[in-house]
């Protein structure tokens, strides 16, 4: 067995899985609060990637950066996360808020409509051509870790480490902060939480904002690692992120993390050892198998029926 090649596929899978995990967290948080499948979340991720590209261009790009590279990357992340958070809050306010008590099919169709609307908006604003981050031009890809069979570029290390940091911060926020306790209360019983004095609207807006922040970070990561962004990138990534959330157990935050990493590894190994032609087939076959064996997902639990 070629161990060098195997280790590289693990690194690639963890990198891709980190992005899927961040997208899946947005799906699972919104579903946990509202029981809403926000299929426009992939486009929130896409807009974050374009916001990062806009900052890179404004700061001189890879050819003539006017600030240090580390500062440029930091500002790119802040811009992508902020733009995606604002967009996610806008979706909640104008597309979903009035449909909270509607039959579930209504917000689902609205989410699909919002997805196509944002795709078309990006097409009009940025065109159909792929835009290049050119991160290889200003980030020394010879750096990173090169030890035995392990070779990880700086952008991949940045992606994995940033994802781990964001996941830890999210876990601490949900488990130990007042907002996190309010989010858990609203997810369990929205009406009871409102009667206990919790501002439900504020909690829901915060949930969308946090999901947008994570998606925006994933969008910038994609550009830095894979060098290009385009208006349809959110559709496939959103579908894989949703798959990761369902496999891990939608509504379960650790499940979304686990599902994202598993889907990323499955995609990487499928492309390397089988064929990139069958990559999506294998990934979605995993979804089917998990749903047949464990309908609630790997870490999910059945909903408690209130009477």
URRA-V69161 format. One record per residue. N is the residue number from 1. RES is the residue in three letters. D_FIRST is the distance of its C-alpha to the first C-alpha in whole Angstrom. Layout:
n->(N N)
res->(RES RES)
d_first->(D_FIRST D_FIRST)
This chain:
n->(1 2 3 4 5 6 7 8 9 10 11 12 13 14 15 16 17 18 19 20 21 22 23 24 25 26 27 28 29 30 31 32 33 34 35 36 37 38 39 40 41 42 43 44 45 46 47 48 49 50 51 52 53 54 55 56 57 58 59 60 61 62 63 64 65 66 67 68 69 70 71 72 73 74 75 76 77 78 79 80 81 82 83 84 85 86 87 88 89 90 91 92 93 94 95 96 97 98 99 100 101 102 103 104 105 106 107 108 109 110 111 112 113 114 115 116 117 118 119 120 121 122 123 124 125 126 127 128 129 130 131 132 133 134 135 136 137 138 139 140 141 142 143 144 145 146 147 148 149 150 151 152 153 154 155 156 157 158 159 160 161 162 163 164 165 166 167 168 169 170 171 172 173 174 175 176 177 178 179 180 181 182 183 184 185 186 187 188 189 190 191 192 193 194 195 196 197 198 199 200 201 202 203 204 205 206 207 208 209 210 211 212 213 214 215 216 217 218 219 220 221 222 223 224 225 226 227 228 229 230 231 232 233 234 235 236 237 238 239 240 241 242 243 244 245 246 247 248 249 250 251 252 253 254 255 256 257 258 259 260 261 262 263 264 265 266 267 268 269 270 271 272 273 274 275 276 277 278 279 280 281 282 283 284 285 286 287 288 289 290 291 292 293 294 295 296 297 298 299 300 301 302 303 304 305 306 307)
res->(UNK UNK UNK UNK UNK UNK UNK UNK UNK UNK UNK UNK UNK UNK UNK UNK UNK UNK UNK UNK UNK UNK UNK UNK UNK UNK UNK UNK UNK UNK UNK UNK UNK UNK UNK UNK UNK UNK UNK UNK UNK UNK UNK UNK UNK UNK UNK UNK UNK UNK UNK UNK UNK UNK UNK UNK UNK UNK UNK UNK UNK UNK UNK UNK UNK UNK UNK UNK UNK UNK UNK UNK UNK UNK UNK UNK UNK UNK UNK UNK UNK UNK UNK UNK UNK UNK UNK UNK UNK UNK UNK UNK UNK UNK UNK UNK UNK UNK UNK UNK UNK UNK UNK UNK UNK UNK UNK UNK UNK UNK UNK UNK UNK UNK UNK UNK UNK UNK UNK UNK UNK UNK UNK UNK UNK UNK UNK UNK UNK UNK UNK UNK UNK UNK UNK UNK UNK UNK UNK UNK UNK UNK UNK UNK UNK UNK UNK UNK UNK UNK UNK UNK UNK UNK UNK UNK UNK UNK UNK UNK UNK UNK UNK UNK UNK UNK UNK UNK UNK UNK UNK UNK UNK UNK UNK UNK UNK UNK UNK UNK UNK UNK UNK UNK UNK UNK UNK UNK UNK UNK UNK UNK UNK UNK UNK UNK UNK UNK UNK UNK UNK UNK UNK UNK UNK UNK UNK UNK UNK UNK UNK UNK UNK UNK UNK UNK UNK UNK UNK UNK UNK UNK UNK UNK UNK UNK UNK UNK UNK UNK UNK UNK UNK UNK UNK UNK UNK UNK UNK UNK UNK UNK UNK UNK UNK UNK UNK UNK UNK UNK UNK UNK UNK UNK UNK UNK UNK UNK UNK UNK UNK UNK UNK UNK UNK UNK UNK UNK UNK UNK UNK UNK UNK UNK UNK UNK UNK UNK UNK UNK UNK UNK UNK UNK UNK UNK UNK UNK UNK UNK UNK UNK UNK UNK UNK UNK UNK UNK UNK UNK UNK UNK UNK UNK UNK UNK UNK)
d_first->(0 4 6 9 9 8 11 13 13 14 17 18 18 20 22 23 24 26 28 28 29 32 33 33 35 38 38 38 41 43 42 43 46 48 45 45 42 42 41 42 40 37 40 41 37 38 41 40 37 40 42 40 40 44 44 41 44 47 45 45 41 39 41 44 43 47 45 42 39 38 41 41 37 39 42 40 38 42 43 41 41 45 45 43 45 48 47 46 49 51 49 50 54 54 52 51 54 57 55 54 56 55 54 50 50 52 50 47 48 49 46 45 48 47 43 45 48 45 43 46 48 45 45 48 48 45 45 42 40 37 38 36 35 34 33 30 34 35 32 30 27 26 27 25 22 20 18 15 12 15 17 20 23 27 27 24 25 29 28 26 28 31 30 30 33 35 34 35 38 39 38 41 43 43 43 46 48 51 49 46 49 51 48 47 50 51 48 49 53 54 57 58 56 59 61 60 61 57 57 55 55 54 51 50 50 48 45 45 45 42 40 41 40 37 36 38 35 33 34 34 31 30 32 31 27 27 30 33 35 37 39 37 34 36 36 32 31 34 33 29 31 33 31 29 32 33 30 30 34 36 39 37 35 33 31 32 29 27 27 26 23 22 23 21 18 18 20 17 14 16 17 13 12 15 18 20 23 22 21 25 25 22 24 27 26 25 28 30 28 29 32 33 31 33 35 36 32 30 33 36 39 42 44 48 50 54 57)
